[in-house]
Amino acid sequence: MTDSLTRRADTRPAPTVTEAISLTPRESRRMRRRALGPTWKRVLKHVLLIVFGFIMLYPLLWMLSSSFKPTELIFREPGLIPSDIDLSNYSEGWNALLHPFGHYLWNSAIVVAGSVLGNLVSCSMAAYAFARLKFRGRGLWFAIMLMSIMLPIHVIIVPQYVLFAGLDWINTFLPLIVPKLLATDAFFVFLMVQFFRGIPKELDEAARIDGCGHGRIFLQIMLPLSLPALATTAIFTFIWTWNDFFSQLIFLTDPEMYTVPIALRTFVDATTSSSWGALFAMSIVSLIPVFFVFLFGQKYLVKGIATTGIK
Protein backbone atom coordinates (compact mmCIF):
# COMPACT_ATOMS: atom_id res chain seq x y z
CA MET A 1 0.00 0.00 0.00
CA THR A 2 2.82 2.38 0.92
CA ASP A 3 4.67 1.57 -2.33
CA SER A 4 1.58 2.31 -4.41
CA LEU A 5 1.09 5.64 -2.65
CA THR A 6 4.74 6.50 -3.20
CA ARG A 7 4.55 5.69 -6.91
CA ARG A 8 1.34 7.69 -7.20
CA ALA A 9 2.99 10.66 -5.47
CA ASP A 10 6.05 10.41 -7.75
CA THR A 11 3.88 10.56 -10.85
CA ARG A 12 1.87 13.60 -9.80
CA PRO A 13 2.07 16.56 -12.20
CA ALA A 14 4.11 19.59 -11.25
CA PRO A 15 2.17 22.09 -9.11
CA THR A 16 0.83 25.25 -10.70
CA VAL A 17 2.00 28.71 -9.65
CA THR A 18 -0.95 29.13 -7.28
CA GLU A 19 -0.31 25.72 -5.71
CA ALA A 20 3.42 26.41 -5.40
CA ILE A 21 2.75 29.62 -3.50
CA SER A 22 0.48 27.81 -1.07
CA LEU A 23 3.09 25.06 -0.35
CA THR A 24 4.73 24.99 3.05
CA PRO A 25 8.55 25.26 3.28
CA ARG A 26 8.79 21.55 4.09
CA GLU A 27 6.72 20.61 1.04
CA SER A 28 8.83 22.94 -1.14
CA ARG A 29 12.06 21.28 0.00
CA ARG A 30 10.51 17.86 -0.64
CA MET A 31 9.51 18.87 -4.17
CA ARG A 32 13.01 20.19 -4.89
CA ARG A 33 14.63 16.97 -3.62
CA ARG A 34 12.25 14.91 -5.74
CA ALA A 35 13.09 16.95 -8.84
CA LEU A 36 16.86 16.98 -8.28
CA GLY A 37 17.20 13.38 -7.11
CA PRO A 38 17.01 11.61 -10.48
CA THR A 39 19.25 14.26 -12.05
CA TRP A 40 22.03 13.71 -9.50
CA LYS A 41 21.71 9.96 -9.91
CA ARG A 42 22.16 10.25 -13.66
CA VAL A 43 25.15 12.56 -13.23
CA LEU A 44 26.77 10.20 -10.73
CA LYS A 45 26.17 7.23 -13.01
CA HIS A 46 27.77 8.96 -15.98
CA VAL A 47 30.74 10.11 -13.91
CA LEU A 48 31.36 6.55 -12.71
CA LEU A 49 31.07 5.21 -16.26
CA ILE A 50 33.57 7.80 -17.50
CA VAL A 51 36.02 6.98 -14.69
CA PHE A 52 35.85 3.22 -15.22
CA GLY A 53 36.01 3.69 -18.99
CA PHE A 54 39.17 5.76 -18.62
CA ILE A 55 40.71 3.09 -16.37
CA MET A 56 39.99 0.41 -18.97
CA LEU A 57 41.34 2.55 -21.83
CA TYR A 58 44.42 3.78 -19.97
CA PRO A 59 46.76 0.97 -21.18
CA LEU A 60 45.75 1.65 -24.79
CA LEU A 61 46.17 5.41 -24.35
CA TRP A 62 49.56 4.87 -22.71
CA MET A 63 50.69 2.67 -25.60
CA LEU A 64 49.50 5.29 -28.10
CA SER A 65 51.38 8.00 -26.22
CA SER A 66 54.50 5.85 -25.93
CA SER A 67 54.54 5.24 -29.67
CA PHE A 68 55.35 8.94 -30.12
CA LYS A 69 58.11 9.04 -27.48
CA PRO A 70 61.81 8.30 -27.94
CA THR A 71 62.61 4.83 -26.62
CA GLU A 72 64.73 6.16 -23.75
CA LEU A 73 61.81 8.27 -22.46
CA ILE A 74 59.06 5.64 -22.58
CA PHE A 75 59.63 4.26 -19.09
CA ARG A 76 61.26 7.39 -17.73
CA GLU A 77 58.12 9.49 -18.36
CA PRO A 78 55.06 7.31 -17.65
CA GLY A 79 52.58 10.12 -18.28
CA LEU A 80 50.19 10.25 -21.22
CA ILE A 81 51.46 13.58 -22.63
CA PRO A 82 54.90 13.16 -24.22
CA SER A 83 57.43 15.91 -23.61
CA ASP A 84 59.19 15.10 -26.88
CA ILE A 85 57.30 13.79 -29.92
CA ASP A 86 59.24 11.37 -32.11
CA LEU A 87 57.54 10.08 -35.28
CA SER A 88 60.51 7.95 -36.28
CA ASN A 89 59.14 5.00 -34.29
CA TYR A 90 56.61 4.34 -37.06
CA SER A 91 59.10 4.47 -39.90
CA GLU A 92 61.68 2.42 -37.98
CA GLY A 93 59.10 -0.12 -36.87
CA TRP A 94 57.72 -0.49 -40.39
CA ASN A 95 61.16 -1.41 -41.76
CA ALA A 96 62.80 -2.93 -38.68
CA LEU A 97 62.21 -6.60 -39.51
CA LEU A 98 63.24 -8.83 -42.40
CA HIS A 99 60.29 -7.60 -44.44
CA PRO A 100 58.29 -4.37 -44.26
CA PHE A 101 55.51 -4.62 -41.70
CA GLY A 102 52.95 -4.54 -44.50
CA HIS A 103 54.12 -8.04 -45.46
CA TYR A 104 53.00 -9.39 -42.07
CA LEU A 105 49.74 -7.46 -42.28
CA TRP A 106 49.08 -9.15 -45.62
CA ASN A 107 49.83 -12.60 -44.15
CA SER A 108 47.39 -11.97 -41.32
CA ALA A 109 44.81 -10.73 -43.82
CA ILE A 110 45.07 -14.00 -45.76
CA VAL A 111 44.62 -16.11 -42.62
CA VAL A 112 41.74 -13.95 -41.39
CA ALA A 113 39.93 -13.98 -44.75
CA GLY A 114 40.17 -17.76 -45.02
CA SER A 115 39.06 -18.24 -41.40
CA VAL A 116 36.09 -15.90 -41.70
CA LEU A 117 34.93 -17.48 -44.96
CA GLY A 118 35.41 -20.98 -43.58
CA ASN A 119 33.45 -20.31 -40.40
CA LEU A 120 30.61 -18.59 -42.22
CA VAL A 121 30.17 -21.48 -44.66
CA SER A 122 30.79 -24.51 -42.44
CA CYS A 123 29.23 -23.29 -39.18
CA SER A 124 26.07 -22.06 -40.90
CA MET A 125 25.61 -25.40 -42.69
CA ALA A 126 26.23 -27.39 -39.50
CA ALA A 127 23.84 -25.14 -37.58
CA TYR A 128 21.12 -25.60 -40.21
CA ALA A 129 21.50 -29.36 -39.93
CA PHE A 130 21.14 -29.29 -36.14
CA ALA A 131 18.26 -26.81 -36.21
CA ARG A 132 16.15 -28.10 -39.10
CA LEU A 133 17.15 -31.62 -40.16
CA LYS A 134 16.01 -34.75 -38.33
CA PHE A 135 18.61 -37.50 -38.21
CA ARG A 136 19.53 -40.28 -35.84
CA GLY A 137 21.61 -39.17 -32.87
CA ARG A 138 21.08 -35.47 -33.46
CA GLY A 139 20.83 -34.71 -29.74
CA LEU A 140 23.92 -36.78 -28.94
CA TRP A 141 26.05 -35.15 -31.62
CA PHE A 142 24.82 -31.72 -30.56
CA ALA A 143 25.83 -32.46 -26.95
CA ILE A 144 29.27 -33.66 -28.09
CA MET A 145 29.64 -30.48 -30.11
CA LEU A 146 28.80 -28.37 -27.06
CA MET A 147 31.26 -30.29 -24.88
CA SER A 148 34.04 -29.55 -27.36
CA ILE A 149 33.73 -25.87 -26.38
CA MET A 150 35.27 -26.76 -23.03
CA LEU A 151 38.42 -28.22 -24.61
CA PRO A 152 41.30 -25.71 -24.51
CA ILE A 153 43.46 -25.43 -27.59
CA HIS A 154 46.48 -26.68 -25.63
CA VAL A 155 44.86 -30.13 -25.39
CA ILE A 156 44.50 -30.61 -29.14
CA ILE A 157 47.46 -28.64 -30.48
CA VAL A 158 49.92 -31.57 -30.29
CA PRO A 159 47.72 -34.06 -32.22
CA GLN A 160 47.01 -31.31 -34.74
CA TYR A 161 50.70 -30.61 -35.18
CA VAL A 162 51.47 -34.30 -35.72
CA LEU A 163 48.65 -34.55 -38.27
CA PHE A 164 49.61 -31.41 -40.19
CA ALA A 165 53.30 -32.32 -40.10
CA GLY A 166 52.40 -35.65 -41.72
CA LEU A 167 50.54 -33.72 -44.42
CA ASP A 168 53.57 -31.42 -44.86
CA TRP A 169 51.46 -28.36 -44.01
CA ILE A 170 53.82 -26.78 -41.47
CA ASN A 171 54.91 -23.26 -42.48
CA THR A 172 51.82 -22.85 -44.61
CA PHE A 173 48.51 -21.16 -43.86
CA LEU A 174 46.58 -24.41 -44.34
CA PRO A 175 46.65 -25.54 -40.65
CA LEU A 176 45.08 -22.19 -39.69
CA ILE A 177 42.41 -22.13 -42.43
CA VAL A 178 41.41 -25.71 -43.26
CA PRO A 179 39.99 -26.56 -39.78
CA LYS A 180 37.66 -23.56 -40.12
CA LEU A 181 36.14 -25.24 -43.18
CA LEU A 182 35.16 -28.23 -41.01
CA ALA A 183 33.01 -26.34 -38.44
CA THR A 184 35.50 -26.83 -35.62
CA ASP A 185 34.42 -23.65 -33.80
CA ALA A 186 31.53 -25.04 -31.80
CA PHE A 187 30.68 -21.66 -30.29
CA PHE A 188 29.61 -20.27 -33.66
CA VAL A 189 27.65 -23.43 -34.51
CA PHE A 190 25.74 -23.08 -31.25
CA LEU A 191 25.15 -19.36 -31.85
CA MET A 192 23.67 -19.99 -35.30
CA VAL A 193 21.60 -22.94 -34.08
CA GLN A 194 19.97 -20.64 -31.54
CA PHE A 195 19.25 -18.09 -34.25
CA PHE A 196 17.86 -20.64 -36.73
CA ARG A 197 15.55 -22.02 -34.06
CA GLY A 198 14.05 -18.56 -33.68
CA ILE A 199 13.03 -18.43 -37.36
CA PRO A 200 9.44 -19.72 -37.81
CA LYS A 201 9.26 -23.17 -39.35
CA GLU A 202 6.20 -22.05 -41.32
CA LEU A 203 8.63 -20.41 -43.75
CA ASP A 204 10.25 -23.79 -44.42
CA GLU A 205 6.89 -25.45 -44.91
CA ALA A 206 5.75 -22.76 -47.33
CA ALA A 207 8.98 -23.16 -49.30
CA ARG A 208 8.53 -26.94 -49.48
CA ILE A 209 5.03 -26.44 -50.86
CA ASP A 210 6.60 -24.34 -53.62
CA GLY A 211 8.99 -27.19 -54.37
CA CYS A 212 12.12 -25.97 -52.57
CA GLY A 213 14.58 -28.44 -51.12
CA HIS A 214 16.88 -27.97 -48.19
CA GLY A 215 19.50 -26.28 -50.38
CA ARG A 216 17.20 -23.51 -51.57
CA ILE A 217 15.63 -23.11 -48.13
CA PHE A 218 19.09 -22.69 -46.63
CA LEU A 219 20.40 -20.30 -49.27
CA GLN A 220 17.30 -18.24 -50.05
CA ILE A 221 15.45 -18.16 -46.73
CA MET A 222 17.67 -18.96 -43.77
CA LEU A 223 20.85 -17.13 -44.73
CA PRO A 224 19.19 -13.80 -45.70
CA LEU A 225 17.30 -13.82 -42.38
CA SER A 226 20.47 -14.69 -40.44
CA LEU A 227 22.50 -11.60 -41.23
CA PRO A 228 22.97 -10.60 -37.54
CA ALA A 229 24.25 -14.06 -36.59
CA LEU A 230 26.51 -14.21 -39.64
CA ALA A 231 27.89 -10.75 -38.88
CA THR A 232 28.54 -11.75 -35.27
CA THR A 233 30.40 -14.85 -36.43
CA ALA A 234 32.46 -12.85 -38.91
CA ILE A 235 33.40 -10.15 -36.38
CA PHE A 236 34.39 -12.57 -33.62
CA THR A 237 36.33 -14.75 -36.06
CA PHE A 238 38.17 -11.71 -37.40
CA ILE A 239 39.15 -10.44 -33.95
CA TRP A 240 40.13 -13.84 -32.53
CA THR A 241 42.14 -14.87 -35.60
CA TRP A 242 43.84 -11.49 -35.97
CA ASN A 243 44.96 -11.59 -32.32
CA ASP A 244 45.79 -15.31 -32.25
CA PHE A 245 49.38 -15.86 -31.22
CA PHE A 246 49.72 -19.39 -29.89
CA SER A 247 48.55 -21.49 -32.85
CA GLN A 248 50.26 -19.22 -35.39
CA LEU A 249 53.50 -19.47 -33.42
CA ILE A 250 53.26 -23.29 -33.49
CA PHE A 251 52.54 -23.72 -37.19
CA LEU A 252 54.48 -20.77 -38.66
CA THR A 253 58.22 -20.90 -37.94
CA ASP A 254 59.50 -19.43 -41.19
CA PRO A 255 59.92 -15.61 -40.95
CA GLU A 256 58.52 -15.38 -44.46
CA MET A 257 55.16 -16.69 -43.16
CA TYR A 258 54.98 -14.65 -39.95
CA THR A 259 51.70 -12.94 -39.14
CA VAL A 260 51.23 -9.73 -37.14
CA PRO A 261 51.26 -11.24 -33.60
CA ILE A 262 54.47 -13.19 -34.28
CA ALA A 263 56.10 -10.20 -35.99
CA LEU A 264 55.33 -8.02 -32.98
CA ARG A 265 56.96 -10.61 -30.73
CA THR A 266 60.24 -10.29 -32.65
CA PHE A 267 60.59 -6.68 -31.49
CA VAL A 268 61.17 -7.95 -27.93
CA ASP A 269 64.45 -9.76 -27.42
CA ALA A 270 65.44 -11.22 -24.06
CA THR A 271 69.17 -11.12 -24.84
CA THR A 272 69.55 -7.68 -26.45
CA SER A 273 67.84 -4.32 -26.15
CA SER A 274 64.20 -4.26 -27.18
CA SER A 275 62.76 -1.70 -29.59
CA TRP A 276 59.88 -0.58 -27.40
CA GLY A 277 59.05 2.53 -29.40
CA ALA A 278 58.84 0.60 -32.67
CA LEU A 279 56.90 -2.18 -30.93
CA PHE A 280 54.27 0.22 -29.61
CA ALA A 281 54.03 2.00 -32.96
CA MET A 282 53.42 -1.22 -34.88
CA SER A 283 51.00 -2.39 -32.19
CA ILE A 284 48.91 0.73 -32.84
CA VAL A 285 49.05 0.01 -36.57
CA SER A 286 47.91 -3.59 -36.00
CA LEU A 287 44.93 -2.39 -33.93
CA ILE A 288 43.54 -0.18 -36.71
CA PRO A 289 41.83 -3.03 -38.67
CA VAL A 290 40.27 -4.42 -35.47
CA PHE A 291 39.04 -0.96 -34.51
CA PHE A 292 37.30 -0.35 -37.83
CA VAL A 293 35.79 -3.84 -37.98
CA PHE A 294 34.32 -3.42 -34.51
CA LEU A 295 33.23 0.18 -35.23
CA PHE A 296 31.25 -0.64 -38.38
CA GLY A 297 29.99 -4.03 -37.18
CA GLN A 298 28.98 -3.08 -33.66
CA LYS A 299 25.25 -2.83 -34.34
CA TYR A 300 25.21 -6.24 -36.03
CA LEU A 301 27.26 -7.67 -33.17
CA VAL A 302 24.85 -6.43 -30.51
CA LYS A 303 21.80 -7.47 -32.53
CA GLY A 304 23.23 -10.92 -33.22
CA ILE A 305 24.00 -11.61 -29.56
CA ALA A 306 20.62 -10.26 -28.43
CA THR A 307 18.62 -12.34 -30.91
CA THR A 308 20.42 -15.64 -30.26
CA GLY A 309 19.93 -15.74 -26.53
CA ILE A 310 23.66 -15.50 -25.74
CA LYS A 311 23.50 -13.18 -22.71
C-alpha positions as CSV (number, residue, x, y, z in Angstrom):
1,M,0.0,0.0,0.0
2,T,2.8,2.4,0.9
3,D,4.7,1.6,-2.3
4,S,1.6,2.3,-4.4
5,L,1.1,5.6,-2.7
6,T,4.7,6.5,-3.2
7,R,4.5,5.7,-6.9
8,R,1.3,7.7,-7.2
9,A,3.0,10.7,-5.5
10,D,6.1,10.4,-7.8
11,T,3.9,10.6,-10.9
12,R,1.9,13.6,-9.8
13,P,2.1,16.6,-12.2
14,A,4.1,19.6,-11.3
15,P,2.2,22.1,-9.1
16,T,0.8,25.2,-10.7
17,V,2.0,28.7,-9.6
18,T,-1.0,29.1,-7.3
19,E,-0.3,25.7,-5.7
20,A,3.4,26.4,-5.4
21,I,2.7,29.6,-3.5
22,S,0.5,27.8,-1.1
23,L,3.1,25.1,-0.4
24,T,4.7,25.0,3.1
25,P,8.6,25.3,3.3
26,R,8.8,21.5,4.1
27,E,6.7,20.6,1.0
28,S,8.8,22.9,-1.1
29,R,12.1,21.3,0.0
30,R,10.5,17.9,-0.6
31,M,9.5,18.9,-4.2
32,R,13.0,20.2,-4.9
33,R,14.6,17.0,-3.6
34,R,12.2,14.9,-5.7
35,A,13.1,16.9,-8.8
36,L,16.9,17.0,-8.3
37,G,17.2,13.4,-7.1
38,P,17.0,11.6,-10.5
39,T,19.3,14.3,-12.1
40,W,22.0,13.7,-9.5
41,K,21.7,10.0,-9.9
42,R,22.2,10.2,-13.7
43,V,25.2,12.6,-13.2
44,L,26.8,10.2,-10.7
45,K,26.2,7.2,-13.0
46,H,27.8,9.0,-16.0
47,V,30.7,10.1,-13.9
48,L,31.4,6.5,-12.7
49,L,31.1,5.2,-16.3
50,I,33.6,7.8,-17.5
51,V,36.0,7.0,-14.7
52,F,35.9,3.2,-15.2
53,G,36.0,3.7,-19.0
54,F,39.2,5.8,-18.6
55,I,40.7,3.1,-16.4
56,M,40.0,0.4,-19.0
57,L,41.3,2.6,-21.8
58,Y,44.4,3.8,-20.0
59,P,46.8,1.0,-21.2
60,L,45.8,1.6,-24.8
61,L,46.2,5.4,-24.3
62,W,49.6,4.9,-22.7
63,M,50.7,2.7,-25.6
64,L,49.5,5.3,-28.1
65,S,51.4,8.0,-26.2
66,S,54.5,5.9,-25.9
67,S,54.5,5.2,-29.7
68,F,55.4,8.9,-30.1
69,K,58.1,9.0,-27.5
70,P,61.8,8.3,-27.9
71,T,62.6,4.8,-26.6
72,E,64.7,6.2,-23.7
73,L,61.8,8.3,-22.5
74,I,59.1,5.6,-22.6
75,F,59.6,4.3,-19.1
76,R,61.3,7.4,-17.7
77,E,58.1,9.5,-18.4
78,P,55.1,7.3,-17.7
79,G,52.6,10.1,-18.3
80,L,50.2,10.3,-21.2
81,I,51.5,13.6,-22.6
82,P,54.9,13.2,-24.2
83,S,57.4,15.9,-23.6
84,D,59.2,15.1,-26.9
85,I,57.3,13.8,-29.9
86,D,59.2,11.4,-32.1
87,L,57.5,10.1,-35.3
88,S,60.5,8.0,-36.3
89,N,59.1,5.0,-34.3
90,Y,56.6,4.3,-37.1
91,S,59.1,4.5,-39.9
92,E,61.7,2.4,-38.0
93,G,59.1,-0.1,-36.9
94,W,57.7,-0.5,-40.4
95,N,61.2,-1.4,-41.8
96,A,62.8,-2.9,-38.7
97,L,62.2,-6.6,-39.5
98,L,63.2,-8.8,-42.4
99,H,60.3,-7.6,-44.4
100,P,58.3,-4.4,-44.3
101,F,55.5,-4.6,-41.7
102,G,53.0,-4.5,-44.5
103,H,54.1,-8.0,-45.5
104,Y,53.0,-9.4,-42.1
105,L,49.7,-7.5,-42.3
106,W,49.1,-9.2,-45.6
107,N,49.8,-12.6,-44.1
108,S,47.4,-12.0,-41.3
109,A,44.8,-10.7,-43.8
110,I,45.1,-14.0,-45.8
111,V,44.6,-16.1,-42.6
112,V,41.7,-13.9,-41.4
113,A,39.9,-14.0,-44.7
114,G,40.2,-17.8,-45.0
115,S,39.1,-18.2,-41.4
116,V,36.1,-15.9,-41.7
117,L,34.9,-17.5,-45.0
118,G,35.4,-21.0,-43.6
119,N,33.5,-20.3,-40.4
120,L,30.6,-18.6,-42.2
121,V,30.2,-21.5,-44.7
122,S,30.8,-24.5,-42.4
123,C,29.2,-23.3,-39.2
124,S,26.1,-22.1,-40.9
125,M,25.6,-25.4,-42.7
126,A,26.2,-27.4,-39.5
127,A,23.8,-25.1,-37.6
128,Y,21.1,-25.6,-40.2
129,A,21.5,-29.4,-39.9
130,F,21.1,-29.3,-36.1
131,A,18.3,-26.8,-36.2
132,R,16.2,-28.1,-39.1
133,L,17.1,-31.6,-40.2
134,K,16.0,-34.7,-38.3
135,F,18.6,-37.5,-38.2
136,R,19.5,-40.3,-35.8
137,G,21.6,-39.2,-32.9
138,R,21.1,-35.5,-33.5
139,G,20.8,-34.7,-29.7
140,L,23.9,-36.8,-28.9
141,W,26.1,-35.1,-31.6
142,F,24.8,-31.7,-30.6
143,A,25.8,-32.5,-27.0
144,I,29.3,-33.7,-28.1
145,M,29.6,-30.5,-30.1
146,L,28.8,-28.4,-27.1
147,M,31.3,-30.3,-24.9
148,S,34.0,-29.5,-27.4
149,I,33.7,-25.9,-26.4
150,M,35.3,-26.8,-23.0
151,L,38.4,-28.2,-24.6
152,P,41.3,-25.7,-24.5
153,I,43.5,-25.4,-27.6
154,H,46.5,-26.7,-25.6
155,V,44.9,-30.1,-25.4
156,I,44.5,-30.6,-29.1
157,I,47.5,-28.6,-30.5
158,V,49.9,-31.6,-30.3
159,P,47.7,-34.1,-32.2
160,Q,47.0,-31.3,-34.7
161,Y,50.7,-30.6,-35.2
162,V,51.5,-34.3,-35.7
163,L,48.7,-34.5,-38.3
164,F,49.6,-31.4,-40.2
165,A,53.3,-32.3,-40.1
166,G,52.4,-35.6,-41.7
167,L,50.5,-33.7,-44.4
168,D,53.6,-31.4,-44.9
169,W,51.5,-28.4,-44.0
170,I,53.8,-26.8,-41.5
171,N,54.9,-23.3,-42.5
172,T,51.8,-22.8,-44.6
173,F,48.5,-21.2,-43.9
174,L,46.6,-24.4,-44.3
175,P,46.6,-25.5,-40.6
176,L,45.1,-22.2,-39.7
177,I,42.4,-22.1,-42.4
178,V,41.4,-25.7,-43.3
179,P,40.0,-26.6,-39.8
180,K,37.7,-23.6,-40.1
181,L,36.1,-25.2,-43.2
182,L,35.2,-28.2,-41.0
183,A,33.0,-26.3,-38.4
184,T,35.5,-26.8,-35.6
185,D,34.4,-23.6,-33.8
186,A,31.5,-25.0,-31.8
187,F,30.7,-21.7,-30.3
188,F,29.6,-20.3,-33.7
189,V,27.7,-23.4,-34.5
190,F,25.7,-23.1,-31.2
191,L,25.1,-19.4,-31.9
192,M,23.7,-20.0,-35.3
193,V,21.6,-22.9,-34.1
194,Q,20.0,-20.6,-31.5
195,F,19.3,-18.1,-34.3
196,F,17.9,-20.6,-36.7
197,R,15.5,-22.0,-34.1
198,G,14.0,-18.6,-33.7
199,I,13.0,-18.4,-37.4
200,P,9.4,-19.7,-37.8
201,K,9.3,-23.2,-39.4
202,E,6.2,-22.1,-41.3
203,L,8.6,-20.4,-43.8
204,D,10.2,-23.8,-44.4
205,E,6.9,-25.5,-44.9
206,A,5.8,-22.8,-47.3
207,A,9.0,-23.2,-49.3
208,R,8.5,-26.9,-49.5
209,I,5.0,-26.4,-50.9
210,D,6.6,-24.3,-53.6
211,G,9.0,-27.2,-54.4
212,C,12.1,-26.0,-52.6
213,G,14.6,-28.4,-51.1
214,H,16.9,-28.0,-48.2
215,G,19.5,-26.3,-50.4
216,R,17.2,-23.5,-51.6
217,I,15.6,-23.1,-48.1
218,F,19.1,-22.7,-46.6
219,L,20.4,-20.3,-49.3
220,Q,17.3,-18.2,-50.1
221,I,15.4,-18.2,-46.7
222,M,17.7,-19.0,-43.8
223,L,20.8,-17.1,-44.7
224,P,19.2,-13.8,-45.7
225,L,17.3,-13.8,-42.4
226,S,20.5,-14.7,-40.4
227,L,22.5,-11.6,-41.2
228,P,23.0,-10.6,-37.5
229,A,24.3,-14.1,-36.6
230,L,26.5,-14.2,-39.6
231,A,27.9,-10.7,-38.9
232,T,28.5,-11.7,-35.3
233,T,30.4,-14.8,-36.4
234,A,32.5,-12.9,-38.9
235,I,33.4,-10.2,-36.4
236,F,34.4,-12.6,-33.6
237,T,36.3,-14.7,-36.1
238,F,38.2,-11.7,-37.4
239,I,39.2,-10.4,-33.9
240,W,40.1,-13.8,-32.5
241,T,42.1,-14.9,-35.6
242,W,43.8,-11.5,-36.0
243,N,45.0,-11.6,-32.3
244,D,45.8,-15.3,-32.2
245,F,49.4,-15.9,-31.2
246,F,49.7,-19.4,-29.9
247,S,48.5,-21.5,-32.9
248,Q,50.3,-19.2,-35.4
249,L,53.5,-19.5,-33.4
250,I,53.3,-23.3,-33.5
251,F,52.5,-23.7,-37.2
252,L,54.5,-20.8,-38.7
253,T,58.2,-20.9,-37.9
254,D,59.5,-19.4,-41.2
255,P,59.9,-15.6,-40.9
256,E,58.5,-15.4,-44.5
257,M,55.2,-16.7,-43.2
258,Y,55.0,-14.6,-39.9
259,T,51.7,-12.9,-39.1
260,V,51.2,-9.7,-37.1
261,P,51.3,-11.2,-33.6
262,I,54.5,-13.2,-34.3
263,A,56.1,-10.2,-36.0
264,L,55.3,-8.0,-33.0
265,R,57.0,-10.6,-30.7
266,T,60.2,-10.3,-32.6
267,F,60.6,-6.7,-31.5
268,V,61.2,-8.0,-27.9
269,D,64.4,-9.8,-27.4
270,A,65.4,-11.2,-24.1
271,T,69.2,-11.1,-24.8
272,T,69.6,-7.7,-26.5
273,S,67.8,-4.3,-26.1
274,S,64.2,-4.3,-27.2
275,S,62.8,-1.7,-29.6
276,W,59.9,-0.6,-27.4
277,G,59.0,2.5,-29.4
278,A,58.8,0.6,-32.7
279,L,56.9,-2.2,-30.9
280,F,54.3,0.2,-29.6
281,A,54.0,2.0,-33.0
282,M,53.4,-1.2,-34.9
283,S,51.0,-2.4,-32.2
284,I,48.9,0.7,-32.8
285,V,49.1,0.0,-36.6
286,S,47.9,-3.6,-36.0
287,L,44.9,-2.4,-33.9
288,I,43.5,-0.2,-36.7
289,P,41.8,-3.0,-38.7
290,V,40.3,-4.4,-35.5
291,F,39.0,-1.0,-34.5
292,F,37.3,-0.3,-37.8
293,V,35.8,-3.8,-38.0
294,F,34.3,-3.4,-34.5
295,L,33.2,0.2,-35.2
296,F,31.3,-0.6,-38.4
297,G,30.0,-4.0,-37.2
298,Q,29.0,-3.1,-33.7
299,K,25.2,-2.8,-34.3
300,Y,25.2,-6.2,-36.0
301,L,27.3,-7.7,-33.2
302,V,24.8,-6.4,-30.5
303,K,21.8,-7.5,-32.5
304,G,23.2,-10.9,-33.2
305,I,24.0,-11.6,-29.6
306,A,20.6,-10.3,-28.4
307,T,18.6,-12.3,-30.9
308,T,20.4,-15.6,-30.3
309,G,19.9,-15.7,-26.5
310,I,23.7,-15.5,-25.7
311,K,23.5,-13.2,-22.7
